[in-house]
Amino acid sequence: MKLPCESSVKYVLPALRAIIARRLIEEYGFTQSTVAKALGTTQAAISHYVNVKRGGKWVEKLLSIEEARKTIDEIVECMVSQGRPLDWKAVCRICRAARAYSGSQAASYIE
C-alpha cells in the first residue's frame, strides 16, 4: 500500500516545482540558481523543470485545480515579495487539493 505522500512526491512535487520555477524565471527574472536555492534543489533540476523534462505531465493537472492554483499564486508572491523559500505547509495544501480532486475525478489520478 502506498502512502499519499509517496505519490505526491513522485507526481505533484515535480509539477509544482516546474510551475514555480517557470513563473519566477519568466515573470520575475530570477536566475535558475536563485530559484534552485529557494526551492531547495539544484540548478540542473531547475533546468529540467524549465525545459519540461520533469513534472511536465502534471503541470496542467495541477493548474486545473482552483485551490492549487490559488496556493501556487500565494507561494510565488511570498517568494518574490518577502524572499522566503518554499513554504512546505503550502505544499501540503496543494497535495491535499490534488488528492481531493483525484477522488472526484478518478481513483488513479495520483497513482
C-alpha positions in Angstrom: 0.0 0.0 0.0 1.3 3.4 -1.0 1.0 6.4 1.4 -0.5 9.5 -0.2 2.8 11.4 0.2 4.7 8.8 -1.8 2.6 9.5 -4.9 2.6 13.3 -4.3 6.4 13.3 -4.1 6.6 11.4 -7.4 4.0 13.4 -9.3 2.8 16.5 -7.6 6.0 17.9 -6.2 7.9 17.9 -9.6 5.0 19.6 -11.3 4.7 22.2 -8.5 8.4 23.0 -8.7 8.2 23.3 -12.5 5.3 25.8 -12.2 7.0 27.9 -9.6 10.4 27.8 -11.4 8.9 28.9 -14.7 6.9 31.7 -13.1 9.9 33.0 -11.1 12.1 32.9 -14.2 9.7 34.1 -16.8 7.6 36.6 -14.9 10.1 37.9 -12.4 13.5 37.5 -14.0 15.0 35.2 -11.4 18.0 33.1 -12.4 17.9 29.3 -12.3 20.5 29.3 -9.4 18.3 31.7 -7.3 15.2 29.6 -7.9 17.2 26.4 -7.1 18.2 27.9 -3.7 14.6 29.0 -3.0 13.2 25.6 -3.9 15.9 23.6 -2.1 17.2 21.9 -5.2 20.0 22.2 -7.8 20.3 24.5 -10.8 20.4 21.4 -13.0 17.0 20.3 -11.7 15.6 23.8 -12.3 16.8 23.5 -15.9 14.9 20.2 -16.3 11.8 21.8 -14.9 12.0 24.8 -17.2 12.7 22.6 -20.2 9.8 20.3 -19.4 12.0 17.3 -18.7 10.5 16.9 -15.2 7.0 17.4 -14.0 5.5 18.3 -17.4 2.6 15.9 -17.5 1.3 17.1 -14.1 1.6 20.8 -14.7 -1.8 21.2 -16.5 -3.5 18.9 -14.0 -2.3 21.0 -11.0 -3.3 24.2 -12.7 -6.8 22.9 -13.4 -7.4 22.6 -9.6 -8.5 26.1 -8.4 -7.3 25.7 -4.8 -3.9 24.5 -6.0 -3.6 27.4 -8.5 -4.5 30.0 -5.7 -2.0 28.4 -3.4 0.7 28.5 -6.1 0.0 32.2 -6.6 0.4 32.8 -2.8 3.7 30.8 -2.8 5.1 32.8 -5.7 4.0 36.1 -4.2 5.7 35.3 -0.9 8.9 34.2 -2.6 9.0 37.4 -4.7 7.9 40.0 -2.2 9.4 38.5 1.0 12.3 36.5 -0.3 11.1 33.4 1.5 11.9 29.9 0.5 9.2 27.4 -0.5 6.6 27.1 2.2 6.1 23.4 2.9 2.8 23.9 4.6 1.5 25.4 1.4 2.9 22.3 -0.5 0.8 20.1 1.8 -2.3 22.1 1.0 -1.7 21.6 -2.7 -1.2 17.9 -2.3 -4.4 17.6 -0.3 -6.2 19.6 -3.0 -4.8 17.2 -5.7 -5.9 14.1 -3.6 -9.4 15.6 -3.2 -9.6 16.4 -6.9 -8.4 12.9 -7.7 -11.2 11.4 -5.6 -13.8 13.4 -7.6 -12.2 12.6 -11.0 -10.7 9.1 -10.9 -9.1 6.9 -8.3 -5.9 6.6 -10.4 -5.3 10.4 -10.7 -2.4 10.4 -8.2 -1.3 6.8 -8.8 
